[in-house]
Amino acid sequence: MSDDFYKKILDNNKKWVEDQLAIDQDYFKDLSKGQQPPLLWIGCSDSRVPANEIIGAKPGEVFVHRNIANMVIHSDMNMLSVLDYAVNVLKVKHVIVCGHYGCGGVLASMGNQSIGLIDNWIRHIKDVYRLHEDYLNSIEDQEERFNKFVEINVQEQVFDLAKTSIVQGAWRNGQNLTLHGWVYGLNSGYVTDLDVNLTSNADLDEVYRLKF
């Protein structure tokens, strides 16, 4: 990080504060009182996919968890802690798993090259490929296969999210909670709703009935 860049981001912060206060003198005072976001965003760590900006949300409207390739892994205590707080304390009404075309983690999982420590994380993405190997291998065009795998990975993460004890408990208690799967286009700025919208185990069962 260059000295010029570091100074710039500090200056940007000051300008941002001044701009907000010019609009509303109590902006930060009100923001500090607490948060009630209606949405939990589980997205990729990619710097080109900023959750709030994509959907035009303000601070306080989106609770966010990000990791490589937007994975929902049942042994990931970081993700589970965020999910538990969002669902059981903040009472969010929507959880969006958002992947993106051109995802480096997904691309890496399609090859056999060792990258380093991240190989252990990518193993989970490879497991998703294995579940859909016949279908994905039938797609001859590599870019099309890559894009389809990005979509399938998001769908599978939504299904895994639905199976967590946290979501299961919320649904059993009649909590209003809907899970969604999106893919973001880096070259367009638009999101695609993959039409995976789960509100109960009945929805999950229907997906699996149609799928298998």
Secondary structure, DSSP 8 states (H G I E B T S, - for coil): --HHHHHHHHHHHHHHHHHHHHH-TTHHHHHTT----SEEEEEE--TT--HHHHHT--TTSEEEEEETT----TT-HHHHHHHHIIIIIS--SEEEEEEETT-HHHHHHTS----STHHHHHHHHHHHHHHTHHHHHT--SHHHHHHHHHHHHHHHHHHHHHHSHHHHHHHHTT---EEEEEEE-TTT--EEE-S--BSSHHHHHHHHHHH-
